[in-house]
Amino acid sequence: MRHAMRWTIILGLFFAAAAAWAENWPSRLIKATIPFGAGSAADVVPRVVFDRLSAELGQAIVVENRPGAGGTLGTAAVVKAEPDGYSVLAQSSALAISPAIYPKLNFDVTKDLASALMIGVSANVMIVPVTRPWKTVQDFITDARAKPGSIVFGSVGIGSATHISAEKFRLAAGIETTHVPYRGGAEVVADILGGRVDFYFCPLATALPLIREGRAHALVVSTPKRVAELPDVPTPAEAGLKNAESVFWLGVFMPAKTPRDVVEKFHAAGAKLLAEPSMQESLSRLGIEPKPMTPQEMDAFVARETAENLEVVRAAGIKP
């Protein structure tokens, strides 16, 4: 009896202390890890959000880039970090692709991270050189089917969101193409403009000026609905392609064992910020559309994306 009462008191004190600690969070600076190189959309967009979010939380958010292995090195560092709410991870669609590309990961995407904030989603746009004769996506598919393997596409790396978008399109269109992975988007764009690559599923923010300036031609967007900035460019479904849709997304995560009260508090501050018109305008200029989700909805979303990407990688025969 006394033993049970003692444990009841101890547990009560523990939970009271944990509640008080969570209530006082954050009481010092927060370290945010971006597992990609500087200058990419996966780097620029979270920085814009963290800059404003630090004011909302009342503590500085210090950002560190830890690129490597498709974002898995920086992700692993956060997974192993103290789950105290002071280590966060800004990740992208690459997170849900990594298990299919790196089968020996030392972390589990769906178990070792807690979703904290969905920043938003964006389209990838299939762009082609203006020197090519294709005026519509149907023109392109007809030509590609007539010349199997001769069409070359670029991406920012094996298993990247730009690669998966192209593979989903290729599988849906029933065409054979040759993949050339690059180290970064700037190199792919340079070869598109130079006519050395036939197509690239380019992030919307990067594609827009190229299209508007007449330096590249857009054939299709990757998303289920058209994008406002390119009202005349069809979706895969409108082009007669099934299961070819894909979205580029960006979100913030914490180590899985971070107290739920802290995760929810971070989410509430982030959701409030993302609902502000000025913040939405800033994201829109970067080609990002807010996609509000609760942490639980985001967990389910990432799990679905992970399972779907595994099937795409298998169907496309992509090797690690």
MIKEFI-416283 format. One record per residue (C-alpha): x, y, z; residue in one letter. Coordinates in pm, 1 decimal. Example, Ala and Ser with C-alpha at 12.3 -4.5 7.8 and 13.67 -1.06 7.14 Angstrom:
<pakols>
pakol X=1230.0, Y=-450.0, Z=780.0, res=A
pakol X=1367.0, Y=-106.0, Z=714.0, res=S
</pakols>
This chain:
<pakols>
pakol X=0.0, Y=0.0, Z=0.0, res=M
pakol X=273.1, Y=242.1, Z=103.8, res=R
pakol X=481.1, Y=135.1, Z=-195.9, res=H
pakol X=192.6, Y=207.3, Z=-434.5, res=A
pakol X=127.2, Y=544.3, Z=-271.0, res=M
pakol X=495.9, Y=634.9, Z=-296.7, res=R
pakol X=498.3, Y=560.7, Z=-669.7, res=W
pakol X=176.0, Y=755.3, Z=-716.3, res=T
pakol X=335.3, Y=1057.7, Z=-550.8, res=I
pakol X=655.4, Y=1022.3, Z=-754.4, res=I
pakol X=462.3, Y=995.9, Z=-1080.8, res=L
pakol X=248.1, Y=1292.1, Z=-985.5, res=G
pakol X=556.0, Y=1502.9, Z=-915.3, res=L
pakol X=715.2, Y=1388.8, Z=-1241.7, res=F
pakol X=416.3, Y=1483.8, Z=-1454.0, res=F
pakol X=377.4, Y=1814.7, Z=-1271.4, res=A
pakol X=742.7, Y=1895.8, Z=-1337.1, res=A
pakol X=710.3, Y=1793.6, Z=-1701.4, res=A
pakol X=401.9, Y=2012.4, Z=-1742.6, res=A
pakol X=577.4, Y=2308.8, Z=-1583.5, res=A
pakol X=884.5, Y=2254.3, Z=-1802.5, res=W
pakol X=671.9, Y=2237.4, Z=-2119.6, res=A
pakol X=483.2, Y=2548.3, Z=-2012.3, res=E
pakol X=810.3, Y=2742.0, Z=-1986.1, res=N
pakol X=933.9, Y=2620.4, Z=-2324.6, res=W
pakol X=1117.5, Y=2778.3, Z=-2501.8, res=P
pakol X=1352.0, Y=2932.1, Z=-2247.6, res=S
pakol X=1663.5, Y=2934.6, Z=-2468.2, res=R
pakol X=1759.9, Y=2937.4, Z=-2834.9, res=L
pakol X=1639.0, Y=2663.3, Z=-3067.3, res=I
pakol X=1870.6, Y=2489.6, Z=-3314.1, res=K
pakol X=1717.7, Y=2415.4, Z=-3653.7, res=A
pakol X=1894.5, Y=2173.2, Z=-3886.9, res=T
pakol X=1843.7, Y=2195.6, Z=-4262.3, res=I
pakol X=1989.0, Y=1877.5, Z=-4418.9, res=P
pakol X=2044.6, Y=2039.8, Z=-4759.2, res=F
pakol X=2287.4, Y=2289.7, Z=-4907.6, res=G
pakol X=2235.7, Y=2664.9, Z=-4895.4, res=A
pakol X=2032.5, Y=2832.7, Z=-5167.8, res=G
pakol X=1785.9, Y=2556.1, Z=-5253.7, res=S
pakol X=1411.8, Y=2589.7, Z=-5193.2, res=A
pakol X=1450.2, Y=2340.3, Z=-4907.3, res=A
pakol X=1689.2, Y=2589.3, Z=-4746.9, res=D
pakol X=1547.0, Y=2929.8, Z=-4839.4, res=V
pakol X=1182.4, Y=2865.9, Z=-4747.7, res=V
pakol X=1241.2, Y=2730.0, Z=-4393.1, res=P
pakol X=1480.5, Y=3018.5, Z=-4322.4, res=R
pakol X=1206.9, Y=3268.2, Z=-4411.2, res=V
pakol X=968.6, Y=3088.1, Z=-4173.0, res=V
pakol X=1221.9, Y=3046.0, Z=-3889.3, res=F
pakol X=1316.1, Y=3413.7, Z=-3906.4, res=D
pakol X=956.5, Y=3515.1, Z=-3834.4, res=R
pakol X=882.4, Y=3222.7, Z=-3602.3, res=L
pakol X=1163.7, Y=3317.1, Z=-3365.9, res=S
pakol X=979.2, Y=3641.9, Z=-3290.3, res=A
pakol X=655.6, Y=3448.9, Z=-3235.2, res=E
pakol X=824.3, Y=3211.0, Z=-2988.1, res=L
pakol X=1032.4, Y=3477.5, Z=-2817.8, res=G
pakol X=1359.1, Y=3287.6, Z=-2873.0, res=Q
pakol X=1617.8, Y=3288.1, Z=-3148.0, res=A
pakol X=1618.8, Y=3000.8, Z=-3396.1, res=I
pakol X=1971.9, Y=2931.1, Z=-3515.4, res=V
pakol X=1989.4, Y=2752.1, Z=-3849.9, res=V
pakol X=2262.3, Y=2507.3, Z=-3948.6, res=E
pakol X=2300.6, Y=2338.8, Z=-4287.1, res=N
pakol X=2411.4, Y=1974.3, Z=-4266.7, res=R
pakol X=2382.2, Y=1841.1, Z=-4623.1, res=P
pakol X=2471.6, Y=1494.3, Z=-4744.2, res=G
pakol X=2323.2, Y=1163.1, Z=-4860.1, res=A
pakol X=1996.5, Y=1311.3, Z=-4981.6, res=G
pakol X=1925.8, Y=1486.0, Z=-4652.1, res=G
pakol X=1967.5, Y=1174.1, Z=-4438.9, res=T
pakol X=2284.4, Y=1284.8, Z=-4256.6, res=L
pakol X=2129.8, Y=1596.3, Z=-4107.2, res=G
pakol X=1807.6, Y=1409.9, Z=-4036.2, res=T
pakol X=1993.7, Y=1138.8, Z=-3843.8, res=A
pakol X=2161.0, Y=1405.5, Z=-3629.8, res=A
pakol X=1824.2, Y=1545.5, Z=-3520.5, res=V
pakol X=1680.9, Y=1198.4, Z=-3459.9, res=V
pakol X=1965.5, Y=1137.1, Z=-3214.5, res=K
pakol X=1939.9, Y=1480.8, Z=-3050.6, res=A
pakol X=1802.6, Y=1536.0, Z=-2700.7, res=E
pakol X=1420.1, Y=1536.3, Z=-2733.7, res=P
pakol X=1381.7, Y=1855.4, Z=-2533.7, res=D
pakol X=1223.2, Y=2079.3, Z=-2795.9, res=G
pakol X=1543.8, Y=2267.2, Z=-2872.8, res=Y
pakol X=1641.4, Y=2062.6, Z=-3179.7, res=S
pakol X=1418.3, Y=2081.5, Z=-3487.2, res=V
pakol X=1452.0, Y=1959.2, Z=-3843.4, res=L
pakol X=1337.8, Y=2132.3, Z=-4162.2, res=A
pakol X=1277.9, Y=1859.4, Z=-4419.0, res=Q
pakol X=1114.0, Y=1818.6, Z=-4757.1, res=S
pakol X=960.4, Y=1553.3, Z=-4980.5, res=S
pakol X=1304.9, Y=1392.5, Z=-4977.2, res=A
pakol X=1229.9, Y=1259.4, Z=-4627.3, res=L
pakol X=950.7, Y=1035.6, Z=-4757.7, res=A
pakol X=1169.3, Y=917.2, Z=-5046.3, res=I
pakol X=1481.2, Y=832.3, Z=-4846.0, res=S
pakol X=1367.5, Y=489.5, Z=-4710.2, res=P
pakol X=1326.9, Y=364.2, Z=-5067.0, res=A
pakol X=1664.5, Y=498.2, Z=-5179.0, res=I
pakol X=1865.9, Y=425.2, Z=-4864.7, res=Y
pakol X=1745.8, Y=85.0, Z=-4735.7, res=P
pakol X=2005.6, Y=81.3, Z=-4456.0, res=K
pakol X=1901.4, Y=405.5, Z=-4286.0, res=L
pakol X=1982.5, Y=423.3, Z=-3915.3, res=N
pakol X=1645.5, Y=580.7, Z=-3839.7, res=F
pakol X=1279.8, Y=516.0, Z=-3918.4, res=D
pakol X=1104.9, Y=806.1, Z=-4091.9, res=V
pakol X=762.1, Y=721.5, Z=-3950.1, res=T
pakol X=872.6, Y=629.7, Z=-3595.4, res=K
pakol X=1174.0, Y=842.8, Z=-3501.6, res=D
pakol X=1038.5, Y=1186.8, Z=-3591.1, res=L
pakol X=737.2, Y=1382.4, Z=-3469.2, res=A
pakol X=567.3, Y=1609.1, Z=-3722.4, res=S
pakol X=550.3, Y=1963.9, Z=-3587.8, res=A
pakol X=455.3, Y=2197.1, Z=-3874.9, res=L
pakol X=365.2, Y=2163.7, Z=-4242.4, res=M
pakol X=499.8, Y=2477.3, Z=-4409.7, res=I
pakol X=339.9, Y=2419.4, Z=-4746.6, res=G
pakol X=348.5, Y=2253.1, Z=-5085.4, res=V
pakol X=458.0, Y=2345.1, Z=-5434.6, res=S
pakol X=444.4, Y=2210.1, Z=-5785.2, res=A
pakol X=726.4, Y=2088.1, Z=-6000.2, res=N
pakol X=691.2, Y=2204.5, Z=-6359.8, res=V
pakol X=802.4, Y=2000.5, Z=-6656.4, res=M
pakol X=1013.3, Y=2238.9, Z=-6862.3, res=I
pakol X=1175.6, Y=2172.1, Z=-7200.1, res=V
pakol X=1417.1, Y=2373.6, Z=-7417.2, res=P
pakol X=1249.3, Y=2627.3, Z=-7646.8, res=V
pakol X=1448.2, Y=2475.5, Z=-7932.6, res=T
pakol X=1249.2, Y=2150.8, Z=-7910.2, res=R
pakol X=939.2, Y=2113.5, Z=-8131.1, res=P
pakol X=703.4, Y=2007.9, Z=-7849.4, res=W
pakol X=416.5, Y=2250.5, Z=-7793.9, res=K
pakol X=205.3, Y=2022.2, Z=-7575.0, res=T
pakol X=271.4, Y=1731.3, Z=-7341.4, res=V
pakol X=94.2, Y=1503.7, Z=-7592.7, res=Q
pakol X=346.2, Y=1610.6, Z=-7859.6, res=D
pakol X=626.3, Y=1518.3, Z=-7622.7, res=F
pakol X=482.4, Y=1176.8, Z=-7533.8, res=I
pakol X=422.9, Y=1088.1, Z=-7898.3, res=T
pakol X=782.1, Y=1174.8, Z=-7985.8, res=D
pakol X=923.6, Y=993.0, Z=-7680.7, res=A
pakol X=731.6, Y=674.5, Z=-7763.3, res=R
pakol X=867.7, Y=685.4, Z=-8117.3, res=A
pakol X=1228.9, Y=710.9, Z=-7991.8, res=K
pakol X=1261.5, Y=491.9, Z=-7679.4, res=P
pakol X=1557.3, Y=584.6, Z=-7458.5, res=G
pakol X=1664.8, Y=884.3, Z=-7666.0, res=S
pakol X=1491.6, Y=1142.5, Z=-7446.0, res=I
pakol X=1712.7, Y=1265.0, Z=-7159.2, res=V
pakol X=1589.8, Y=1422.1, Z=-6835.9, res=F
pakol X=1781.5, Y=1584.4, Z=-6554.3, res=G
pakol X=1722.7, Y=1590.9, Z=-6178.9, res=S
pakol X=1900.7, Y=1719.2, Z=-5870.1, res=V
pakol X=1994.4, Y=1365.8, Z=-5769.0, res=G
pakol X=1876.5, Y=1007.3, Z=-5750.9, res=I
pakol X=1566.0, Y=990.6, Z=-5533.4, res=G
pakol X=1515.2, Y=1367.8, Z=-5523.4, res=S
pakol X=1165.6, Y=1513.4, Z=-5558.6, res=A
pakol X=1255.6, Y=1627.7, Z=-5911.4, res=T
pakol X=1359.5, Y=1271.2, Z=-5996.2, res=H
pakol X=1046.0, Y=1109.6, Z=-5850.7, res=I
pakol X=819.8, Y=1358.3, Z=-6033.3, res=S
pakol X=985.9, Y=1265.1, Z=-6363.0, res=A
pakol X=966.0, Y=891.5, Z=-6293.7, res=E
pakol X=595.5, Y=907.3, Z=-6204.3, res=K
pakol X=534.1, Y=1099.1, Z=-6526.1, res=F
pakol X=743.5, Y=851.9, Z=-6728.2, res=R
pakol X=564.0, Y=548.0, Z=-6586.6, res=L
pakol X=220.7, Y=701.1, Z=-6645.3, res=A
pakol X=311.0, Y=801.9, Z=-7000.6, res=A
pakol X=460.5, Y=461.2, Z=-7081.5, res=G
pakol X=787.2, Y=600.5, Z=-7218.1, res=I
pakol X=1153.3, Y=504.8, Z=-7183.1, res=E
pakol X=1393.4, Y=785.5, Z=-7097.7, res=T
pakol X=1750.5, Y=834.2, Z=-6981.5, res=T
pakol X=1812.6, Y=991.9, Z=-6640.7, res=H
pakol X=2108.1, Y=1221.4, Z=-6574.0, res=V
pakol X=2142.6, Y=1322.4, Z=-6206.1, res=P
pakol X=2310.8, Y=1655.3, Z=-6127.3, res=Y
pakol X=2453.3, Y=1801.3, Z=-5807.6, res=R
pakol X=2218.7, Y=2099.2, Z=-5810.0, res=G
pakol X=1929.5, Y=2265.6, Z=-5987.0, res=G
pakol X=2138.1, Y=2543.6, Z=-6141.4, res=A
pakol X=2334.1, Y=2288.6, Z=-6345.0, res=E
pakol X=2017.8, Y=2120.3, Z=-6474.5, res=V
pakol X=1864.7, Y=2453.8, Z=-6572.6, res=V
pakol X=2184.6, Y=2551.8, Z=-6754.9, res=A
pakol X=2166.9, Y=2234.0, Z=-6962.3, res=D
pakol X=1795.2, Y=2280.6, Z=-7031.5, res=I
pakol X=1863.2, Y=2632.5, Z=-7158.3, res=L
pakol X=2157.2, Y=2502.1, Z=-7359.4, res=G
pakol X=1948.4, Y=2224.2, Z=-7512.4, res=G
pakol X=2164.0, Y=1945.2, Z=-7370.7, res=R
pakol X=1879.1, Y=1798.7, Z=-7161.7, res=V
pakol X=1528.3, Y=1735.8, Z=-7295.9, res=D
pakol X=1318.0, Y=1790.5, Z=-6983.1, res=F
pakol X=1335.9, Y=1870.9, Z=-6614.0, res=Y
pakol X=1064.7, Y=1871.5, Z=-6346.7, res=F
pakol X=1175.7, Y=2205.3, Z=-6209.0, res=C
pakol X=1054.5, Y=2357.2, Z=-5878.9, res=P
pakol X=787.8, Y=2619.9, Z=-5949.7, res=L
pakol X=977.5, Y=2917.9, Z=-5804.4, res=A
pakol X=1276.9, Y=2844.1, Z=-6028.7, res=T
pakol X=1069.3, Y=2763.6, Z=-6335.3, res=A
pakol X=849.0, Y=3074.7, Z=-6337.4, res=L
pakol X=1105.3, Y=3334.3, Z=-6450.2, res=P
pakol X=1241.1, Y=3097.5, Z=-6715.9, res=L
pakol X=891.8, Y=3046.4, Z=-6856.8, res=I
pakol X=788.7, Y=3412.7, Z=-6835.4, res=R
pakol X=1107.4, Y=3525.0, Z=-7007.7, res=E
pakol X=1054.0, Y=3273.6, Z=-7287.0, res=G
pakol X=1374.2, Y=3084.4, Z=-7204.7, res=R
pakol X=1199.2, Y=2751.8, Z=-7141.1, res=A
pakol X=863.1, Y=2601.7, Z=-7231.2, res=H
pakol X=626.3, Y=2444.2, Z=-6973.9, res=A
pakol X=435.4, Y=2129.7, Z=-7069.7, res=L
pakol X=271.2, Y=2005.1, Z=-6747.9, res=V
pakol X=262.0, Y=2072.8, Z=-6372.7, res=V
pakol X=305.0, Y=1786.5, Z=-6127.3, res=S
pakol X=15.5, Y=1873.3, Z=-5895.9, res=T
pakol X=-348.4, Y=1750.5, Z=-5896.4, res=P
pakol X=-471.0, Y=2104.1, Z=-5973.2, res=K
pakol X=-336.8, Y=2379.8, Z=-6194.5, res=R
pakol X=-120.7, Y=2648.6, Z=-6037.2, res=V
pakol X=-242.2, Y=3007.1, Z=-6043.2, res=A
pakol X=86.3, Y=3137.0, Z=-6183.1, res=E
pakol X=60.9, Y=2905.7, Z=-6489.0, res=L
pakol X=-312.0, Y=2888.7, Z=-6565.2, res=P
pakol X=-262.1, Y=2749.4, Z=-6917.4, res=D
pakol X=-37.1, Y=2458.4, Z=-6816.8, res=V
pakol X=-232.9, Y=2132.7, Z=-6764.0, res=P
pakol X=-216.2, Y=1883.3, Z=-6478.5, res=T
pakol X=-119.5, Y=1518.5, Z=-6541.6, res=P
pakol X=-485.5, Y=1412.0, Z=-6521.4, res=A
pakol X=-584.5, Y=1674.4, Z=-6776.6, res=E
pakol X=-310.3, Y=1539.3, Z=-7000.5, res=A
pakol X=-463.5, Y=1192.2, Z=-6974.1, res=G
pakol X=-207.5, Y=1052.3, Z=-6730.8, res=L
pakol X=-309.6, Y=849.2, Z=-6424.7, res=K
pakol X=-115.9, Y=837.3, Z=-6097.1, res=N
pakol X=141.4, Y=1089.2, Z=-6222.6, res=A
pakol X=76.6, Y=1360.4, Z=-5964.0, res=E
pakol X=337.4, Y=1461.3, Z=-5708.7, res=S
pakol X=390.4, Y=1757.2, Z=-5477.0, res=V
pakol X=701.9, Y=1911.7, Z=-5332.1, res=F
pakol X=642.6, Y=1980.7, Z=-4962.7, res=W
pakol X=833.0, Y=2135.2, Z=-4675.5, res=L
pakol X=780.3, Y=2073.9, Z=-4304.9, res=G
pakol X=935.6, Y=2088.2, Z=-3959.6, res=V
pakol X=995.9, Y=1787.6, Z=-3734.9, res=F
pakol X=1124.8, Y=1711.8, Z=-3384.2, res=M
pakol X=1273.8, Y=1396.6, Z=-3230.5, res=P
pakol X=993.8, Y=1145.3, Z=-3167.7, res=A
pakol X=1022.4, Y=1150.7, Z=-2787.6, res=K
pakol X=983.7, Y=1528.2, Z=-2761.2, res=T
pakol X=699.2, Y=1601.1, Z=-2513.0, res=P
pakol X=369.6, Y=1636.1, Z=-2697.7, res=R
pakol X=293.2, Y=1961.6, Z=-2518.7, res=D
pakol X=608.7, Y=2110.4, Z=-2670.3, res=V
pakol X=530.4, Y=1978.7, Z=-3018.1, res=V
pakol X=179.6, Y=2120.6, Z=-2995.7, res=E
pakol X=307.8, Y=2454.2, Z=-2869.2, res=K
pakol X=553.6, Y=2477.8, Z=-3158.9, res=F
pakol X=277.3, Y=2382.8, Z=-3401.1, res=H
pakol X=37.5, Y=2642.8, Z=-3261.8, res=A
pakol X=295.4, Y=2921.0, Z=-3300.3, res=A
pakol X=383.1, Y=2807.1, Z=-3652.8, res=G
pakol X=20.7, Y=2769.8, Z=-3762.4, res=A
pakol X=-57.3, Y=3119.2, Z=-3634.8, res=K
pakol X=235.9, Y=3260.0, Z=-3831.6, res=L
pakol X=146.1, Y=3076.6, Z=-4153.3, res=L
pakol X=-208.7, Y=3213.1, Z=-4135.5, res=A
pakol X=-83.7, Y=3571.8, Z=-4151.2, res=E
pakol X=-138.3, Y=3736.1, Z=-4494.3, res=P
pakol X=214.2, Y=3881.1, Z=-4497.9, res=S
pakol X=365.5, Y=3538.4, Z=-4436.7, res=M
pakol X=147.9, Y=3382.1, Z=-4704.3, res=Q
pakol X=255.7, Y=3653.5, Z=-4946.9, res=E
pakol X=622.0, Y=3583.4, Z=-4872.3, res=S
pakol X=570.7, Y=3210.2, Z=-4931.6, res=L
pakol X=371.0, Y=3273.2, Z=-5250.1, res=S
pakol X=663.7, Y=3465.3, Z=-5395.8, res=R
pakol X=869.9, Y=3150.2, Z=-5336.1, res=L
pakol X=608.9, Y=2931.6, Z=-5507.0, res=G
pakol X=482.9, Y=2777.8, Z=-5181.8, res=I
pakol X=113.5, Y=2728.4, Z=-5101.6, res=E
pakol X=24.9, Y=2683.1, Z=-4731.4, res=P
pakol X=-128.5, Y=2344.1, Z=-4653.6, res=K
pakol X=-256.3, Y=2350.2, Z=-4293.4, res=P
pakol X=-232.1, Y=2017.4, Z=-4109.5, res=M
pakol X=-236.0, Y=1910.3, Z=-3748.2, res=T
pakol X=74.3, Y=1717.5, Z=-3634.1, res=P
pakol X=-131.8, Y=1398.1, Z=-3643.9, res=Q
pakol X=-251.7, Y=1467.3, Z=-3999.7, res=E
pakol X=104.6, Y=1542.9, Z=-4103.9, res=M
pakol X=228.8, Y=1214.3, Z=-3955.0, res=D
pakol X=-30.9, Y=1028.4, Z=-4162.7, res=A
pakol X=55.9, Y=1231.0, Z=-4473.7, res=F
pakol X=427.7, Y=1148.5, Z=-4445.1, res=V
pakol X=348.7, Y=779.8, Z=-4388.5, res=A
pakol X=134.4, Y=770.0, Z=-4706.1, res=R
pakol X=400.5, Y=952.0, Z=-4907.9, res=E
pakol X=667.2, Y=710.9, Z=-4784.5, res=T
pakol X=465.5, Y=405.5, Z=-4887.6, res=A
pakol X=376.8, Y=551.9, Z=-5228.8, res=E
pakol X=735.9, Y=649.5, Z=-5304.4, res=N
pakol X=853.6, Y=299.0, Z=-5222.8, res=L
pakol X=618.1, Y=165.2, Z=-5490.0, res=E
pakol X=736.6, Y=424.1, Z=-5745.2, res=V
pakol X=1102.5, Y=345.0, Z=-5682.4, res=V
pakol X=1034.2, Y=-27.2, Z=-5725.1, res=R
pakol X=827.6, Y=21.8, Z=-6041.3, res=A
pakol X=1085.8, Y=253.2, Z=-6195.0, res=A
pakol X=1374.3, Y=24.6, Z=-6104.8, res=G
pakol X=1564.3, Y=303.8, Z=-5930.2, res=I
pakol X=1878.8, Y=178.3, Z=-5759.5, res=K
pakol X=2032.9, Y=334.6, Z=-5446.2, res=P
</pakols>
